[in-house]
């Protein structure tokens, strides 16, 4: 079984950056995965050839919820026969990029995407059944750059595109509230963390897209 990968992160002109992420797809099946690299690959979205999709929950030893840790944070389905699916994306607000110590990895070609000031950067995963160059259509829809265009065994194409995302003020306020609660939790546990990050898993939007939102815990 051969795997293909696209490794990326977000940075700004001053060098502050996000975690590293990987889009993974197989050559013998049409399964696609989205995982964190800098966060220990503990958060993983799976988009299976069957149409079943899920976001794996963290290891039970790292679970901080009040209930028993679930196997999956989210589960849903897409139609694998559809001509167009937009199952998942990642959003990183520019304000959440940081100068900090980051895990070091053997360089395997991580692409650093330049963020626009005070804007969010969104990296989207599409599955389509269409021939020809899709760059113009994507640009008209607001996606500035096509970074992956790969054929899957079941006849679909995997497209990964980059665009800007405007994060609503109420969402930024909600994010600040979550970050404050995480900081209090870290203080209560007496854990020393140099560069803590968090990822919020947003439920479906009007297009059925689920989203990871990455943020810095420390201001």
Secondary structure, 3 states (H helix, E strand, C coil): CCEEEEEEEEECCCCCEEEEEEEEEECCCCCEEEEECCCCCCCEEEECCCCEEEEECCCHHHCCCCCCCCCEEEEEECCCCCCEEEEEEEEEEHHHCECCCCCCCCCCCCEEEECCCCCEEEEEEEEECCCCCCHHHHHHCCEEEEEEEEECCCCCEEEEEEEEECCCHHHHHHHHHHHHHHHHHHHHHCCCCCCCEEEEEECCCCCCCEEEEEEECCC
